[in-house]
Amino acid sequence: MRVEIRPLEERDLPEADRILRLAFGTFLGIPDPVTTFDDSDYAYTRFRAAPDAALAAEVDGKLAGSNFATQWGSFGFFGPLTIDPALWNRGVAQQLLSRTMELFERWGCSHTGLFTFSNSPKHAALYQKFDYWPQYLTPVMSKSVNPGAGTQVCLPVSELRPSQKEQALAYCRDLTGRIHEGLDVTREIRAVDSQHLGDTLLLLEGSTVTAFAVCHAGPKTEAGGGACYIKFGAVRPGPAAQRDFGRLLNMCESWAAMKKAGRLIAGVNMGRHEAYRTMVALGFKTNLMGVALQKANVQGYNRPGIYVIDDWR
Ligand SMILES: CC(C)(COP(=O)(O)OP(=O)(O)OC[C@H]1O[C@@H](n2cnc3c(N)ncnc32)[C@H](O)[C@@H]1OP(=O)(O)O)[C@@H](O)C(=O)NCCC(=O)NCCS
């Protein structure tokens, strides 16, 4: 068996997407595994967000799997990582992961992590080989959208002029840097804007961005048809953070209603205890129970008092 790890290319996407759905569907025991994730998308949108962050595994000259890495400034994570089920347990994922570690090093990430299934001995064993250790659970939650509930006014980045967009990015970067040194989700904001995946919603107090949320909506995004998904949301740390977190979620629900979405999806690490319990109190229920694994077992920003929504899927 000859394994080659190389950059993923545009021409690989249909097959990479098929293997991605097949692999997850097989693992989850879905009867027709290639239909997994319905009309949601990961492969195409992630690739277009950062083509140089996607790796391909070829076995004997044929695409056998892929891994999509993400750089959020000083923080990196990877996934979806998938291998064709016909080739499982032959070390192919480990070869992809070795190259992924090199990417993180090249980017200068000071901290990295990942999301995986909380109940899989195989997944825990695989990632531990690379010094990733399971910590708190990360539930991916959702609630039905109440069309009248969201009233919080926000400023969508899509409505800004180019120079204002750059300013907004700088404000968001400043905000996330206060949560975790060097954390910067510019890549997600730009991807949503340029690929029209949804919008980034800014919550303002005067001219300060007190919170923001990068949201996907509809088919061919990470949300899928009929849903909105908060890919990343964060509140500026400080005494008003708890109040602003409620406002942020209200703002997202209001936007979801405007998009005629029936469900609002968001993941949060339970290490961010106040954020998690606020979401539970607001009616979010868990659909998928994942777990965060962090390099060298450090805590990163999965800590009490941190009001961040993300799941690293
Ligand atoms: C997870 C996945 C990417 C792993 O790919 P893979 O090529 O089979 O993984 P590898 O063979 O490189 O490594 C798996 C390791 O786990 C070990 N393993 C498997 N089952 C195990 C178990 N129950 N307990 C402990 N170790 C186990 C294997 O023996 C192997 O280690 P070894 O090489 O030392 O023997 C693949 O199974 C997949 O595509 N799954 C579906 C999608 C998915 O879950 N992606 C990851 C989401 S985070």
The ligand as an SDF file (V2000), in Angstrom:
LIG
                    3D

 48 50  0  0  0  0  0  0  0  0999 V2000
  -11.3650    8.4760   12.4930 C   0  0  0  0  0  0  0  0  0  0  0  0
  -10.7150    8.0660   11.1690 C   0  0  0  0  0  0  0  0  0  0  0  0
  -10.3580    9.3340   10.3900 C   0  0  0  0  0  0  0  0  0  0  0  0
   -9.4630    7.2720   11.4920 C   0  0  0  0  0  0  0  0  0  0  0  0
   -8.8420    6.9050   10.2740 O   0  0  0  0  0  0  0  0  0  0  0  0
   -7.9100    5.5910   10.1670 P   0  0  0  0  0  0  0  0  0  0  0  0
   -7.0970    5.7090    8.9320 O   0  0  0  0  0  0  0  0  0  0  0  0
   -8.7470    4.3850   10.3770 O   0  0  0  0  0  0  0  0  0  0  0  0
   -6.9630    5.7890   11.4720 O   0  0  0  0  0  0  0  0  0  0  0  0
   -5.5160    5.1500   11.6870 P   0  0  0  0  0  0  0  0  0  0  0  0
   -5.5150    3.7390   11.1670 O   0  0  0  0  0  0  0  0  0  0  0  0
   -4.4360    6.0510   11.2290 O   0  0  0  0  0  0  0  0  0  0  0  0
   -5.4230    5.1500   13.2760 O   0  0  0  0  0  0  0  0  0  0  0  0
   -6.3750    4.5190   14.0780 C   0  0  0  0  0  0  0  0  0  0  0  0
   -5.6740    3.9890   15.3180 C   0  0  0  0  0  0  0  0  0  0  0  0
   -6.6520    3.7470   16.3250 O   0  0  0  0  0  0  0  0  0  0  0  0
   -6.4830    2.4060   16.7890 C   0  0  0  0  0  0  0  0  0  0  0  0
   -7.7750    1.9350   17.2530 N   0  0  0  0  0  0  0  0  0  0  0  0
   -8.8400    1.5710   16.5290 C   0  0  0  0  0  0  0  0  0  0  0  0
   -9.8470    1.2050   17.3520 N   0  0  0  0  0  0  0  0  0  0  0  0
   -9.3990    1.3690   18.6130 C   0  0  0  0  0  0  0  0  0  0  0  0
   -9.9590    1.1630   19.9100 C   0  0  0  0  0  0  0  0  0  0  0  0
  -11.2100    0.7200   20.0610 N   0  0  0  0  0  0  0  0  0  0  0  0
   -9.2110    1.4520   20.9820 N   0  0  0  0  0  0  0  0  0  0  0  0
   -7.9280    1.8830   20.8560 C   0  0  0  0  0  0  0  0  0  0  0  0
   -7.3410    2.0900   19.6330 N   0  0  0  0  0  0  0  0  0  0  0  0
   -8.0810    1.8260   18.5530 C   0  0  0  0  0  0  0  0  0  0  0  0
   -5.9780    1.6800   15.5940 C   0  0  0  0  0  0  0  0  0  0  0  0
   -5.4130    0.4420   15.9440 O   0  0  0  0  0  0  0  0  0  0  0  0
   -4.9590    2.6740   15.0490 C   0  0  0  0  0  0  0  0  0  0  0  0
   -3.7760    2.6910   15.8480 O   0  0  0  0  0  0  0  0  0  0  0  0
   -2.4610    1.8050   15.4450 P   0  0  0  0  0  0  0  0  0  0  0  0
   -2.0200    2.2770   14.1040 O   0  0  0  0  0  0  0  0  0  0  0  0
   -1.4750    2.1060   16.5300 O   0  0  0  0  0  0  0  0  0  0  0  0
   -2.8980    0.3690   15.4300 O   0  0  0  0  0  0  0  0  0  0  0  0
  -11.6670    7.1800   10.3270 C   0  0  0  0  0  0  0  0  0  0  0  0
  -12.0670    6.0980   11.1120 O   0  0  0  0  0  0  0  0  0  0  0  0
  -12.8980    7.9160    9.8120 C   0  0  0  0  0  0  0  0  0  0  0  0
  -12.9150    8.4370    8.7160 O   0  0  0  0  0  0  0  0  0  0  0  0
  -13.9940    7.9000   10.6210 N   0  0  0  0  0  0  0  0  0  0  0  0
  -15.2430    8.5360   10.2730 C   0  0  0  0  0  0  0  0  0  0  0  0
  -15.1450   10.0310   10.3130 C   0  0  0  0  0  0  0  0  0  0  0  0
  -14.6170   10.5270   11.6290 C   0  0  0  0  0  0  0  0  0  0  0  0
  -15.0330   10.0830   12.6820 O   0  0  0  0  0  0  0  0  0  0  0  0
  -13.6710   11.4690   11.5630 N   0  0  0  0  0  0  0  0  0  0  0  0
  -13.0220   12.0310   12.7070 C   0  0  0  0  0  0  0  0  0  0  0  0
  -13.9160   12.9510   13.3880 C   0  0  0  0  0  0  0  0  0  0  0  0
  -13.0650   13.8210   14.6620 S   0  0  0  0  0  0  0  0  0  0  0  0
  1  2  1  0
  2  3  1  0
  2  4  1  0
  2 36  1  0
  4  5  1  0
  5  6  1  0
  6  7  2  0
  6  8  1  0
  6  9  1  0
  9 10  1  0
 10 11  2  0
 10 12  1  0
 10 13  1  0
 13 14  1  0
 14 15  1  0
 15 16  1  0
 15 30  1  0
 16 17  1  0
 17 18  1  0
 17 28  1  0
 18 19  1  0
 18 27  1  0
 19 20  2  0
 20 21  1  0
 21 22  1  0
 21 27  2  0
 22 23  1  0
 22 24  2  0
 24 25  1  0
 25 26  2  0
 26 27  1  0
 28 29  1  0
 28 30  1  0
 30 31  1  0
 31 32  1  0
 32 33  2  0
 32 34  1  0
 32 35  1  0
 36 37  1  0
 36 38  1  0
 38 39  2  0
 38 40  1  0
 40 41  1  0
 41 42  1  0
 42 43  1  0
 43 44  2  0
 43 45  1  0
 45 46  1  0
 46 47  1  0
 47 48  1  0
M  END
$$$$
